[in-house]
Amino acid sequence: MISVIIPTLNAQATLAATLSCLIGATVQGIVREVIVVDGGSHDDTGAIAHGAGATILRTEPGRGRQLMAGAAAAKCQWLLFLHGDTVLDEGWAQEAARFVERPEAIGVAGAFDFALDDFSPAARRLERMVRWRCKWLGLPYGDQGLLMSRHLYENIGGFRDMPLMEDVDMVRRLGRRRLIFFRSKAVTSAARYRRDGFVARPMRNALTLSLFFLRVSPRWLARLYG
């Protein structure tokens, strides 16, 4: 039923765990194909994807461009866009299967509950902030995964060739009325928060988001974001 599309760039440290969480759904026939779209990795990302039996596409770097290529190559009528450092919680496949079987789901996209693989109080605070953002602003990010029908994807114009904020751009075009949130968690690597700080990194993210809403070029934002 579902094609999973994973954009990668030097993701060897996390990709194996991401692919492992899809095995059960693949055995059950819920996931029919996994497409890893690599943007020019110099590590073992390709070997890990090949060893897991994923289809591998190669493009120029840029997550928007990679997601576009993956969606164009996908064979299924349901598309799950998933980051290469995110692991879906146990039980996600059953929740996703129930979702896609609902007739009205063809016009709705689903995102997972955000979580970090870190046990610190700072991580829990950040998770609460993300839930607030999703509840009141209807603004999930790409690290929460995004499941939608091909019909809806094509109807809103798909992902755009953007180096950054491709997920926010997509969600804004969907609008809050066409978004639901699953109970299952998307557990994302906290490595960048541990590296940059659980306060500094979210502040930089918020600044980047604000500048994007002010129509600052995504290419300039990508340089600022690092």
DRENGU-77163 format. One record per atom (N, C-alpha, C, O): residue number from 1; atom name; z, y, x. Coordinates in steps of 0.02 Angstrom, whole numbers, plus 50000, padded with zeros to 5 digits. Layout:
N
i  at  Z  Y  X
NUM  CA  Z  Y  X
...
***
This chain:
226
i  at  Z  Y  X
1  N  50000  49939  50040
1  CA  50000  50000  50000
1  C  50000  50063  50042
1  O  49971  50114  50022
2  N  50033  50061  50101
2  CA  50046  50123  50139
2  C  50016  50118  50209
2  O  50024  50067  50243
3  N  49983  50171  50229
3  CA  49964  50181  50299
3  C  50015  50227  50331
3  O  50028  50282  50305
4  N  50044  50207  50387
4  CA  50091  50248  50423
4  C  50055  50281  50482
4  O  50021  50248  50521
5  N  50062  50347  50487
5  CA  50027  50386  50538
5  C  50079  50419  50583
5  O  50121  50457  50559
6  N  50076  50404  50648
6  CA  50126  50427  50695
6  C  50092  50466  50752
6  O  50057  50435  50792
7  N  50101  50531  50756
7  CA  50075  50569  50813
7  C  50122  50562  50873
7  O  50183  50565  50865
8  N  50094  50552  50932
8  CA  50136  50542  50991
8  C  50111  50583  51050
8  O  50053  50601  51055
9  N  50158  50597  51095
9  CA  50142  50626  51160
9  C  50201  50610  51206
9  O  50255  50638  51200
10  N  50190  50563  51252
10  CA  50242  50541  51299
10  C  50305  50520  51261
10  O  50360  50545  51273
11  N  50296  50472  51216
11  CA  50350  50452  51171
11  C  50378  50383  51188
11  O  50406  50349  51145
12  N  50371  50361  51251
12  CA  50392  50293  51268
12  C  50467  50281  51257
12  O  50487  50225  51243
13  N  50508  50333  51262
13  CA  50580  50324  51255
13  C  50601  50308  51183
13  O  50654  50279  51173
14  N  50561  50327  51134
14  CA  50582  50322  51064
14  C  50534  50282  51020
14  O  50554  50260  50966
15  N  50472  50273  51041
15  CA  50421  50245  50997
15  C  50437  50173  50976
15  O  50424  50155  50919
16  N  50464  50133  51021
16  CA  50477  50063  51004
16  C  50525  50058  50945
16  O  50515  50016  50901
17  N  50576  50100  50943
17  CA  50623  50099  50887
17  C  50589  50121  50823
17  O  50602  50093  50770
18  N  50546  50171  50827
18  CA  50510  50194  50768
18  C  50466  50139  50740
18  O  50466  50127  50679
19  N  50430  50104  50783
19  CA  50387  50050  50760
19  C  50427  49991  50734
19  O  50406  49957  50687
20  N  50485  49979  50763
20  CA  50526  49922  50742
20  C  50550  49929  50670
20  O  50556  49880  50634
21  N  50564  49991  50648
21  CA  50589  50001  50580
21  C  50535  49988  50528
21  O  50550  49986  50468
22  N  50473  49979  50550
22  CA  50418  49967  50503
22  C  50402  49892  50495
22  O  50363  49873  50452
23  N  50434  49850  50536
23  CA  50416  49779  50537
23  C  50430  49747  50469
23  O  50387  49712  50441
24  N  50490  49758  50442
24  CA  50508  49727  50378
24  C  50459  49746  50323
24  O  50439  49704  50283
25  N  50442  49810  50320
25  CA  50396  49834  50269
25  C  50326  49804  50278
25  O  50290  49793  50230
26  N  50307  49792  50341
26  CA  50242  49762  50355
26  C  50241  49689  50331
26  O  50192  49666  50302
27  N  50295  49653  50345
27  CA  50300  49583  50323
27  C  50297  49579  50247
27  O  50267  49533  50220
28  N  50329  49626  50214
28  CA  50330  49626  50140
28  C  50264  49650  50110
28  O  50255  49645  50049
29  N  50218  49675  50150
29  CA  50155  49700  50125
29  C  50157  49771  50099
29  O  50108  49794  50070
30  N  50212  49805  50109
30  CA  50218  49874  50087
30  C  50180  49920  50135
30  O  50144  49965  50114
31  N  50188  49908  50199
31  CA  50149  49943  50250
31  C  50091  49899  50270
31  O  50101  49842  50291
32  N  50030  49924  50263
32  CA  49970  49884  50277
32  C  49942  49900  50346
32  O  49908  49858  50376
33  N  49954  49960  50372
33  CA  49930  49977  50439
33  C  49973  50032  50468
33  O  50002  50073  50433
34  N  49978  50031  50534
34  CA  50013  50083  50572
34  C  49964  50113  50622
34  O  49934  50077  50662
35  N  49955  50178  50617
35  CA  49908  50213  50660
35  C  49947  50260  50706
35  O  49979  50307  50682
36  N  49943  50248  50771
36  CA  49974  50292  50820
36  C  49919  50337  50848
36  O  49870  50313  50877
37  N  49927  50402  50838
37  CA  49877  50450  50861
37  C  49905  50486  50922
37  O  49949  50528  50916
38  N  49880  50468  50981
38  CA  49909  50493  51043
38  C  49871  50554  51068
38  O  49810  50556  51068
39  N  49910  50603  51090
39  CA  49881  50666  51113
39  C  49874  50672  51188
39  O  49873  50727  51215
40  N  49870  50615  51224
40  CA  49860  50616  51296
40  C  49922  50599  51336
40  O  49937  50633  51385
41  N  49957  50548  51315
41  CA  50019  50529  51349
41  C  50005  50504  51420
41  O  49953  50475  51434
42  N  50053  50517  51465
42  CA  50048  50494  51534
42  C  50101  50441  51549
42  O  50112  50423  51607
43  N  50133  50415  51497
43  CA  50183  50363  51506
43  C  50159  50299  51472
43  O  50099  50289  51464
44  N  50206  50256  51451
44  CA  50187  50192  51421
44  C  50181  50194  51345
44  O  50185  50141  51313
45  N  50172  50253  51316
45  CA  50165  50258  51244
45  C  50110  50212  51217
45  O  50121  50176  51169
46  N  50052  50214  51248
46  CA  49996  50173  51225
46  C  50010  50099  51229
46  O  49992  50061  51184
47  N  50042  50077  51283
47  CA  50058  50007  51292
47  C  50107  49983  51239
47  O  50102  49928  51213
48  N  50156  50025  51223
48  CA  50206  50008  51171
48  C  50172  50002  51104
48  O  50185  49954  51067
49  N  50128  50049  51087
49  CA  50093  50046  51023
49  C  50048  49985  51019
49  O  50045  49952  50968
50  N  50013  49970  51074
50  CA  49969  49911  51076
50  C  50009  49847  51068
50  O  49989  49802  51032
51  N  50066  49843  51102
51  CA  50108  49784  51098
51  C  50135  49772  51028
51  O  50149  49715  51010
52  N  50143  49825  50990
52  CA  50169  49819  50922
52  C  50114  49805  50871
52  O  50127  49796  50811
53  N  50052  49804  50894
53  CA  49996  49789  50849
53  C  49971  49849  50810
53  O  49935  49841  50761
54  N  49990  49909  50831
54  CA  49967  49969  50796
54  C  49895  49986  50815
54  O  49872  49969  50870
55  N  49861  50019  50770
55  CA  49796  50048  50786
55  C  49808  50111  50827
55  O  49850  50151  50809
56  N  49771  50120  50881
56  CA  49781  50177  50924
56  C  49720  50223  50922
56  O  49664  50201  50935
57  N  49731  50285  50906
57  CA  49680  50337  50911
57  C  49700  50386  50965
57  O  49760  50396  50977
58  N  49652  50417  50997
58  CA  49667  50467  51048
58  C  49631  50532  51033
58  O  49571  50532  51018
59  N  49668  50586  51035
59  CA  49640  50652  51021
59  C  49666  50701  51073
59  O  49706  50683  51117
60  N  49643  50762  51069
60  CA  49673  50816  51107
60  C  49744  50828  51080
60  O  49757  50815  51022
61  N  49790  50852  51123
61  CA  49858  50864  51098
61  C  49860  50917  51044
61  O  49819  50963  51042
62  N  49909  50912  51001
62  CA  49918  50957  50945
62  C  49934  50916  50884
62  O  49891  50881  50858
63  N  49996  50921  50859
63  CA  50018  50875  50807
63  C  49977  50882  50743
63  O  49962  50832  50711
64  N  49958  50943  50724
64  CA  49916  50951  50665
64  C  49850  50915  50672
64  O  49828  50880  50626
65  N  49819  50922  50730
65  CA  49755  50888  50744
65  C  49764  50812  50743
65  O  49722  50776  50717
66  N  49818  50788  50772
66  CA  49831  50717  50774
66  C  49842  50688  50704
66  O  49817  50635  50687
67  N  49880  50724  50663
67  CA  49893  50701  50595
67  C  49829  50700  50554
67  O  49817  50655  50514
68  N  49787  50751  50563
68  CA  49722  50752  50529
68  C  49681  50691  50547
68  O  49651  50659  50503
69  N  49678  50675  50612
69  CA  49638  50617  50634
69  C  49665  50552  50605
69  O  49627  50509  50585
70  N  49731  50546  50604
70  CA  49761  50485  50577
70  C  49747  50477  50503
70  O  49730  50422  50481
71  N  49753  50531  50465
71  CA  49739  50527  50394
71  C  49666  50510  50380
71  O  49651  50473  50333
72  N  49621  50538  50420
72  CA  49550  50524  50411
72  C  49533  50451  50424
72  O  49488  50423  50393
73  N  49570  50420  50470
73  CA  49557  50350  50488
73  C  49593  50300  50443
73  O  49575  50241  50441
74  N  49644  50322  50407
74  CA  49685  50277  50367
74  C  49645  50246  50310
74  O  49602  50277  50280
75  N  49662  50183  50295
75  CA  49625  50145  50244
75  C  49661  50142  50177
75  O  49630  50128  50125
76  N  49727  50155  50177
76  CA  49765  50147  50116
76  C  49766  50211  50073
76  O  49749  50265  50097
77  N  49786  50203  50011
77  CA  49789  50260  49965
77  C  49855  50297  49968
77  O  49864  50348  49934
78  N  49903  50271  50008
78  CA  49966  50306  50018
78  C  49976  50317  50092
78  O  49965  50272  50133
79  N  49996  50377  50110
79  CA  50002  50398  50180
79  C  50074  50418  50195
79  O  50104  50458  50159
80  N  50102  50389  50248
80  CA  50168  50407  50271
80  C  50162  50437  50340
80  O  50143  50402  50388
81  N  50177  50501  50346
81  CA  50175  50535  50410
81  C  50244  50534  50441
81  O  50293  50555  50410
82  N  50248  50507  50502
82  CA  50313  50494  50532
82  C  50312  50513  50606
82  O  50264  50497  50641
83  N  50363  50548  50630
83  CA  50366  50567  50700
83  C  50384  50507  50743
83  O  50416  50460  50720
84  N  50363  50509  50806
84  CA  50374  50454  50851
84  C  50444  50449  50880
84  O  50456  50407  50923
85  N  50489  50492  50859
85  CA  50559  50487  50880
85  C  50606  50481  50820
85  O  50665  50497  50824
86  N  50578  50456  50765
86  CA  50616  50449  50702
86  C  50617  50377  50680
86  O  50567  50342  50681
87  N  50676  50354  50659
87  CA  50685  50285  50635
87  C  50707  50288  50563
87  O  50758  50319  50547
88  N  50670  50256  50519
88  CA  50688  50255  50448
88  C  50744  50204  50436
88  O  50744  50149  50464
89  N  50791  50224  50394
89  CA  50850  50185  50380
89  C  50832  50120  50343
89  O  50781  50116  50310
90  N  50876  50070  50349
90  CA  50866  50008  50313
90  C  50864  50022  50238
90  O  50905  50060  50211
91  N  50817  49991  50204
91  CA  50810  50001  50133
91  C  50757  50053  50115
91  O  50741  50062  50056
92  N  50729  50086  50165
92  CA  50680  50138  50150
92  C  50618  50109  50116
92  O  50590  50141  50071
93  N  50598  50049  50136
93  CA  50536  50021  50111
93  C  50540  50007  50036
93  O  50492  50019  49999
94  N  50597  49982  50014
94  CA  50606  49968  49942
94  C  50605  50033  49902
94  O  50576  50036  49848
95  N  50637  50085  49929
95  CA  50636  50149  49894
95  C  50565  50178  49892
95  O  50544  50204  49840
96  N  50529  50172  49947
96  CA  50460  50196  49949
96  C  50416  50156  49901
96  O  50373  50185  49867
97  N  50426  50091  49898
97  CA  50386  50049  49854
97  C  50397  50067  49781
97  O  50350  50070  49742
98  N  50460  50079  49763
98  CA  50474  50100  49694
98  C  50441  50167  49679
98  O  50417  50178  49623
99  N  50441  50211  49728
99  CA  50411  50277  49718
99  C  50336  50272  49705
99  O  50311  50302  49657
100  N  50300  50235  49746
100  CA  50227  50233  49740
100  C  50205  50196  49677
100  O  50148  50205  49655
101  N  50248  50156  49648
101  CA  50230  50120  49587
101  C  50236  50163  49524
101  O  50212  50144  49471
102  N  50269  50221  49531
102  CA  50275  50266  49474
102  C  50209  50304  49463
102  O  50183  50333  49510
103  N  50183  50304  49402
103  CA  50118  50337  49390
103  C  50118  50411  49410
103  O  50068  50436  49436
104  N  50174  50446  49399
104  CA  50175  50517  49414
104  C  50179  50532  49489
104  O  50170  50589  49510
105  N  50193  50480  49530
105  CA  50202  50491  49602
105  C  50137  50512  49636
105  O  50139  50539  49691
106  N  50081  50500  49604
106  CA  50017  50518  49635
106  C  50012  50593  49649
106  O  49974  50615  49692
107  N  50050  50633  49611
107  CA  50049  50705  49620
107  C  50111  50734  49652
107  O  50123  50794  49648
108  N  50151  50691  49685
108  CA  50215  50712  49713
108  C  50221  50684  49784
108  O  50196  50629  49798
109  N  50253  50720  49829
109  CA  50267  50696  49897
109  C  50342  50685  49905
109  O  50383  50720  49874
110  N  50360  50636  49946
110  CA  50430  50620  49957
110  C  50449  50628  50030
110  O  50411  50608  50074
111  N  50508  50656  50043
111  CA  50535  50662  50110
111  C  50603  50626  50113
111  O  50636  50620  50062
112  N  50622  50604  50172
112  CA  50684  50567  50180
112  C  50741  50614  50198
112  O  50731  50672  50216
113  N  50802  50588  50193
113  CA  50862  50626  50209
113  C  50869  50631  50285
113  O  50865  50580  50320
114  N  50879  50691  50311
114  CA  50882  50702  50383
114  C  50948  50678  50413
114  O  51001  50690  50385
115  N  50943  50643  50470
115  CA  51002  50622  50507
115  C  50986  50621  50581
115  O  50927  50616  50600
116  N  51037  50626  50623
116  CA  51029  50624  50695
116  C  51065  50563  50724
116  O  51115  50541  50696
117  N  51039  50537  50779
117  CA  51071  50480  50811
117  C  51124  50503  50860
117  O  51123  50487  50920
118  N  51171  50541  50834
118  CA  51224  50571  50874
118  C  51287  50571  50831
118  O  51284  50585  50772
119  N  51344  50555  50861
119  CA  51406  50548  50823
119  C  51450  50609  50826
119  O  51507  50607  50802
120  N  51426  50664  50854
120  CA  51468  50723  50862
120  C  51475  50762  50798
120  O  51431  50758  50754
121  N  51529  50801  50791
121  CA  51537  50846  50733
121  C  51479  50896  50728
121  O  51459  50915  50673
122  N  51453  50917  50786
122  CA  51397  50965  50785
122  C  51336  50936  50751
122  O  51300  50971  50715
123  N  51324  50871  50761
123  CA  51268  50839  50729
123  C  51277  50836  50653
123  O  51230  50846  50615
124  N  51339  50821  50632
124  CA  51353  50819  50560
124  C  51343  50888  50528
124  O  51318  50893  50472
125  N  51363  50941  50563
125  CA  51354  51009  50537
125  C  51280  51024  50530
125  O  51258  51054  50480
126  N  51241  51004  50579
126  CA  51169  51017  50575
126  C  51137  50979  50517
126  O  51094  51005  50483
127  N  51158  50918  50507
127  CA  51133  50879  50450
127  C  51149  50913  50384
127  O  51107  50914  50339
128  N  51209  50941  50378
128  CA  51227  50977  50316
128  C  51184  51039  50307
128  O  51164  51056  50251
129  N  51169  51074  50361
129  CA  51125  51132  50357
129  C  51056  51113  50333
129  O  51026  51149  50293
130  N  51030  51058  50358
130  CA  50963  51035  50337
130  C  50963  51017  50263
130  O  50916  51033  50227
131  N  51016  50984  50240
131  CA  51020  50967  50169
131  C  51022  51030  50126
131  O  50991  51032  50073
132  N  51057  51080  50149
132  CA  51059  51144  50113
132  C  50989  51174  50110
132  O  50966  51197  50057
133  N  50954  51174  50167
133  CA  50886  51201  50169
133  C  50839  51164  50121
133  O  50799  51195  50087
134  N  50846  51099  50119
134  CA  50802  51059  50076
134  C  50819  51071  50002
134  O  50774  51075  49960
135  N  50884  51075  49987
135  CA  50904  51083  49917
135  C  50885  51151  49889
135  O  50859  51156  49834
136  N  50898  51204  49927
136  CA  50888  51271  49901
136  C  50821  51302  49919
136  O  50797  51346  49882
137  N  50791  51281  49973
137  CA  50727  51309  49993
137  C  50669  51260  49983
137  O  50611  51280  49987
138  N  50685  51197  49972
138  CA  50632  51147  49964
138  C  50589  51143  50026
138  O  50527  51143  50021
139  N  50620  51139  50085
139  CA  50583  51146  50147
139  C  50603  51091  50197
139  O  50638  51104  50245
140  N  50581  51030  50186
140  CA  50591  50977  50236
140  C  50544  50988  50295
140  O  50490  51016  50288
141  N  50565  50964  50354
141  CA  50523  50967  50413
141  C  50492  50898  50425
141  O  50509  50849  50392
142  N  50446  50896  50472
142  CA  50409  50835  50485
142  C  50453  50778  50510
142  O  50434  50720  50501
143  N  50511  50793  50541
143  CA  50553  50739  50564
143  C  50591  50705  50508
143  O  50632  50660  50521
144  N  50578  50724  50446
144  CA  50605  50689  50388
144  C  50553  50642  50357
144  O  50567  50610  50306
145  N  50495  50637  50389
145  CA  50441  50596  50361
145  C  50413  50628  50299
145  O  50446  50669  50266
146  N  50352  50610  50281
146  CA  50321  50636  50220
146  C  50275  50583  50193
146  O  50227  50563  50226
147  N  50289  50560  50132
147  CA  50250  50508  50099
147  C  50214  50538  50039
147  O  50244  50570  49996
148  N  50148  50529  50037
148  CA  50109  50556  49981
148  C  50046  50514  49971
148  O  50024  50477  50015
149  N  50017  50522  49912
149  CA  49955  50488  49897
149  C  49897  50523  49933
149  O  49901  50583  49947
150  N  49845  50485  49947
150  CA  49786  50517  49976
150  C  49757  50569  49928
150  O  49731  50620  49950
151  N  49762  50555  49864
151  CA  49738  50603  49813
151  C  49771  50671  49822
151  O  49738  50723  49823
152  N  49837  50670  49828
152  CA  49874  50733  49837
152  C  49858  50765  49904
152  O  49848  50825  49908
153  N  49856  50724  49956
153  CA  49841  50749  50023
153  C  49775  50788  50024
153  O  49771  50843  50050
154  N  49724  50757  49996
154  CA  49658  50789  49995
154  C  49656  50849  49948
154  O  49620  50897  49960
155  N  49693  50844  49893
155  CA  49693  50898  49844
155  C  49720  50963  49871
155  O  49697  51017  49853
156  N  49770  50958  49916
156  CA  49800  51020  49945
156  C  49769  51038  50012
156  O  49790  51086  50044
157  N  49719  51000  50033
157  CA  49682  51019  50094
157  C  49705  50985  50158
157  O  49680  51001  50212
158  N  49754  50939  50153
158  CA  49775  50901  50212
158  C  49810  50944  50265
158  O  49821  51003  50255
159  N  49826  50912  50321
159  CA  49854  50949  50377
159  C  49801  50993  50408
159  O  49741  50979  50403
160  N  49823  51046  50438
160  CA  49778  51092  50473
160  C  49787  51086  50548
160  O  49839  51064  50572
161  N  49735  51105  50584
161  CA  49735  51100  50657
161  C  49779  51155  50687
161  O  49754  51207  50708
162  N  49844  51142  50687
162  CA  49893  51191  50710
162  C  49936  51159  50765
162  O  49955  51100  50758
163  N  49952  51194  50819
163  CA  49994  51166  50872
163  C  50067  51163  50854
163  O  50106  51129  50887
164  N  50087  51199  50802
164  CA  50157  51202  50781
164  C  50159  51224  50708
164  O  50113  51258  50684
165  N  50211  51205  50673
165  CA  50222  51225  50603
165  C  50173  51193  50555
165  O  50165  51216  50499
166  N  50139  51140  50577
166  CA  50094  51106  50532
166  C  50132  51075  50474
166  O  50104  51068  50419
167  N  50195  51055  50485
167  CA  50234  51025  50432
167  C  50256  51078  50381
167  O  50253  51065  50321
168  N  50278  51136  50405
168  CA  50298  51190  50360
168  C  50238  51214  50319
168  O  50244  51227  50259
169  N  50182  51220  50352
169  CA  50120  51241  50318
169  C  50103  51192  50261
169  O  50085  51213  50206
170  N  50109  51128  50276
170  CA  50094  51078  50225
170  C  50143  51081  50167
170  O  50123  51081  50109
171  N  50208  51086  50182
171  CA  50259  51086  50130
171  C  50253  51149  50087
171  O  50265  51145  50026
172  N  50236  51205  50116
172  CA  50227  51267  50077
172  C  50170  51259  50028
172  O  50174  51284  49972
173  N  50117  51225  50048
173  CA  50061  51215  50002
173  C  50078  51164  49948
173  O  50051  51168  49892
174  N  50121  51117  49964
174  CA  50144  51070  49912
174  C  50185  51106  49859
174  O  50175  51097  49799
175  N  50232  51148  49882
175  CA  50277  51183  49836
175  C  50335  51139  49814
175  O  50330  51078  49816
176  N  50389  51170  49795
176  CA  50451  51134  49778
176  C  50441  51086  49719
176  O  50473  51033  49717
177  N  50399  51103  49672
177  CA  50391  51061  49612
177  C  50356  50995  49628
177  O  50360  50949  49588
178  N  50323  50991  49685
178  CA  50289  50929  49703
178  C  50324  50893  49761
178  O  50293  50854  49797
179  N  50389  50906  49768
179  CA  50428  50874  49820
179  C  50489  50838  49790
179  O  50523  50865  49747
180  N  50501  50778  49813
180  CA  50564  50744  49797
180  C  50596  50721  49863
180  O  50562  50719  49914
181  N  50660  50705  49860
181  CA  50696  50684  49920
181  C  50725  50614  49909
181  O  50761  50602  49861
182  N  50709  50569  49955
182  CA  50735  50501  49951
182  C  50807  50498  49975
182  O  50830  50542  50011
183  N  50842  50446  49954
183  CA  50910  50435  49977
183  C  50911  50407  50049
183  O  50957  50421  50087
184  N  50861  50367  50065
184  CA  50858  50337  50131
184  C  50852  50390  50185
184  O  50823  50444  50175
185  N  50880  50375  50243
185  CA  50883  50424  50297
185  C  50826  50414  50347
185  O  50803  50358  50359
186  N  50803  50470  50374
186  CA  50759  50470  50431
186  C  50801  50492  50491
186  O  50819  50551  50497
187  N  50818  50444  50533
187  CA  50864  50458  50589
187  C  50823  50478  50650
187  O  50786  50437  50677
188  N  50831  50540  50670
188  CA  50791  50569  50723
188  C  50830  50575  50788
188  O  50891  50584  50787
189  N  50796  50569  50843
189  CA  50828  50576  50909
189  C  50858  50646  50915
189  O  50825  50696  50900
190  N  50919  50648  50939
190  CA  50954  50712  50950
190  C  50946  50736  51022
190  O  50981  50783  51042
191  N  50901  50706  51060
191  CA  50896  50722  51131
191  C  50883  50796  51143
191  O  50912  50826  51188
192  N  50840  50827  51102
192  CA  50823  50897  51114
192  C  50883  50943  51096
192  O  50890  50996  51125
193  N  50925  50921  51048
193  CA  50984  50961  51032
193  C  51037  50953  51085
193  O  51071  51002  51102
194  N  51044  50893  51113
194  CA  51091  50884  51168
194  C  51069  50924  51230
194  O  51110  50950  51267
195  N  51004  50928  51240
195  CA  50976  50964  51297
195  C  50982  51039  51289
195  O  51003  51074  51335
196  N  50963  51064  51230
196  CA  50959  51137  51219
196  C  51021  51166  51186
196  O  51031  51227  51187
197  N  51063  51123  51156
197  CA  51123  51146  51122
197  C  51116  51141  51047
197  O  51064  51157  51019
198  N  51170  51120  51014
198  CA  51169  51112  50941
198  C  51173  51179  50904
198  O  51165  51181  50843
199  N  51184  51232  50941
199  CA  51182  51299  50911
199  C  51117  51334  50932
199  O  51082  51362  50889
200  N  51102  51333  50996
200  CA  51044  51370  51022
200  C  50979  51342  50994
200  O  50934  51381  50976
201  N  50972  51277  50990
201  CA  50909  51248  50966
201  C  50896  51265  50893
201  O  50841  51288  50878
202  N  50943  51256  50847
202  CA  50930  51276  50778
202  C  50916  51351  50770
202  O  50877  51371  50727
203  N  50949  51392  50812
203  CA  50935  51464  50808
203  C  50863  51478  50829
203  O  50829  51520  50799
204  N  50840  51444  50881
204  CA  50770  51454  50902
204  C  50723  51428  50848
204  O  50671  51458  50836
205  N  50741  51372  50817
205  CA  50699  51347  50762
205  C  50695  51397  50705
205  O  50642  51408  50676
206  N  50753  51427  50688
206  CA  50754  51476  50633
206  C  50713  51538  50650
206  O  50679  51566  50607
207  N  50717  51560  50713
207  CA  50677  51617  50735
207  C  50602  51601  50729
207  O  50563  51642  50706
208  N  50584  51542  50752
208  CA  50513  51522  50749
208  C  50489  51518  50677
208  O  50433  51540  50662
209  N  50531  51492  50633
209  CA  50513  51488  50562
209  C  50504  51557  50532
209  O  50457  51569  50495
210  N  50550  51602  50548
210  CA  50546  51670  50522
210  C  50482  51705  50545
210  O  50449  51739  50507
211  N  50465  51696  50609
211  CA  50404  51727  50635
211  C  50342  51697  50603
211  O  50292  51731  50592
212  N  50345  51632  50588
212  CA  50288  51600  50554
212  C  50279  51630  50484
212  O  50222  51643  50463
213  N  50334  51640  50448
213  CA  50330  51671  50382
213  C  50304  51742  50386
213  O  50275  51768  50339
214  N  50314  51775  50444
214  CA  50288  51842  50455
214  C  50216  51841  50480
214  O  50188  51892  50500
215  N  50186  51781  50480
215  CA  50115  51771  50497
215  C  50100  51780  50571
215  O  50045  51799  50590
216  N  50149  51768  50613
216  CA  50137  51766  50685
216  C  50096  51703  50700
216  O  50107  51651  50670
217  N  50048  51708  50745
217  CA  50003  51653  50761
217  C  50041  51590  50783
217  O  50085  51595  50826
218  N  50026  51532  50754
218  CA  50058  51470  50775
218  C  50047  51454  50849
218  O  50089  51423  50880
219  N  49991  51476  50877
219  CA  49978  51463  50949
219  C  50026  51503  50992
219  O  50049  51479  51044
220  N  50041  51564  50970
220  CA  50091  51604  51007
220  C  50160  51574  50998
220  O  50200  51572  51044
221  N  50174  51551  50937
221  CA  50239  51520  50922
221  C  50250  51457  50964
221  O  50306  51443  50985
222  N  50196  51419  50975
222  CA  50202  51357  51014
222  C  50225  51373  51085
222  O  50263  51335  51114
223  N  50201  51428  51113
223  CA  50224  51448  51180
223  C  50297  51469  51178
223  O  50335  51453  51224
224  N  50317  51504  51125
224  CA  50387  51524  51119
224  C  50432  51464  51109
224  O  50487  51460  51138
225  N  50410  51416  51069
225  CA  50450  51358  51053
225  C  50460  51312  51112
225  O  50512  51279  51120
226  N  50409  51309  51155
226  CA  50413  51266  51214
226  C  50404  51193  51197
226  O  50406  51151  51241
***
